[in-house]
Amino acid sequence: MAKTFKTFSVAGVSTLNSTTKIRFANDFVSRIKILDKNGHTDVELIELGGEFTKSEVCQILMAHPKFQGEDAQEAIYEYVVRNCKEIKNEIEEKMLSFQDVEEDLIGPKQS
């Protein structure tokens, strides 16, 4: 069976019950309405300016200025690790380098 790749023109993150997750859509207004109706908070979606696969969307969001917060980056990273094997190693390397820079600037995280 041939593998198909759905594409999306809208993506971002939202929080529900204290859990932030990545969201994919093709209609900006409809997706905002659905997320709002279901009680999501901290909804941050962008129009991507084209059609992209989920792997491509993850790469775009990882680099986008609106998604540099810890919750957004963690949500994108979690999705990639579970679902985007083709870019997993690249994203893991980026996350490790971010952690190294953070530790250099503010010290190691306290558990």
N, C-alpha and C positions, 0 to 999 in steps of 0.2 A: 504494500500500500504506500503510495507516495505521500511524503510529508508536506503539508501545506503550511504556509505562513500567513496568518492574519496580520493585517496592518492597521495602525492607529494614527489618528491625527491630533489627538488630545491626550495628555497624560499629566500625572502629578502625584500628590500624596494627600491623604486625609487620615484623621484619627477617629476611631470609634472605640469606646470602652478602654481608653488609655493605650490603645495599640495603633501605631501609625503604619499604614500600608501604602504601597504604590497602587495607583489606579490608572486604567487605560480606557479610552473611549474614542468615539468618532464624532460625537456631537457635544460641544462644550456646554451649552445651556441645559440640555437634557441631563447630562451627567451631574452638573451642579445641583439641579433640582432634586434628583434622586438621592444624592448624598445628603443634602439638607433635610429632605423628608425622613430619611432613616436615622437622623441624629448625629451625623458626622460633624466634627469640629476641625478647626485648623485646615480647612480645605484649600489647597494650593494647586491649581491646574493651569497648564499653559497649552496654547495651540502650537503645534510643532512646525507648522509651515510646510507640511508634506505628509506622506504616508510612510510609516516606519514599523518594522517588526518590534516585538517586545525587547529583544536583545539590543537593537539599535536605540530604542527609547531609553533603556536603562543607561546606556552610554551617554546619551544627550543629557539626561537628568543629573547624572553624577557630576557633570561639568557645569551645569547651569547655575548661575548665581542665586536664584530663588530656592535652590534645594541643597544649600551648603550646611544647613543646620544639622545637628547630630541626629535628631529623630528621622529626618528625611534621608540622610545618607545611610543610616542603619537600615531603614525600610527597603531602600533600593538594593543595598548589599545583600540583605536576607533573601530578597527575591532572586537576585542573580545566582547566589549560591545554590538555591533550590531548583531553579528553572532554566538557567542560561549557561549550560555547560561550555558553550563555545567561547564565552568571554569571562568565565569564572576566574581563571588564573590572572588575567589582566586586572580585573577589579580587585581581587585579593591583594595584589602587589600595590595598587594605589592606596587601599585602605591601610596596609601596613606602613606605607610611607607617610600617610597622614598621621598615624599614631606616633611614629618616630618624631615627627616635627612637633606634635602636640607635647610629647614628653620633654623634648628639648626646651620648649617654651615655658611650660608650667609644671613640669615634673611628672613622675609616674602617677597613674590613677590609684586612689586608695580604695581598697575593698571593704 
